[in-house]
Amino acid sequence: MNATTIRLGLLALTMAASSAASAADCTLKVVDGWVRLPPAAMPMMAGFGRIENPCAKPLTITGASSAAFGEVEMHETRVVDGVSRMRAVPELRLAPGESATFKPGGLHLMLMEPGASLKPGSKVAIEFTLKDGGKALGEFTAKKAGE
């Protein structure tokens, strides 16, 4: 073997290891995250946005938390027999390349027991817990309803 062959071999190994590490570190991504500010002080708010899985493997969200709120839960609103009903969503599975849209009247985050009042433009960090033990951080911007 000559020196060039050895260097090319080492380069290929380094690239493969780097690629494997990137795949192992892959995690969900929050896009256009926002928190709806209530018209008056309330013990509950809602969070919306798009959660994407850019990874080559499925990801399952099993919970969420935030230092800005005492409790964060995933919920879904559905109309059943003409009545709007909300239920907790214990886990959300995202296939590779798939996304879930959190929006008013559908899938959303319930943000309970705010630690401080938020103003328009305030940033809120929400940490998602994954079934594989990983964590993913998303940024949400506080907005008035209708913005």
Disulfide bonds with the S-S distance in Angstrom:
Cys26-Cys55 2.02
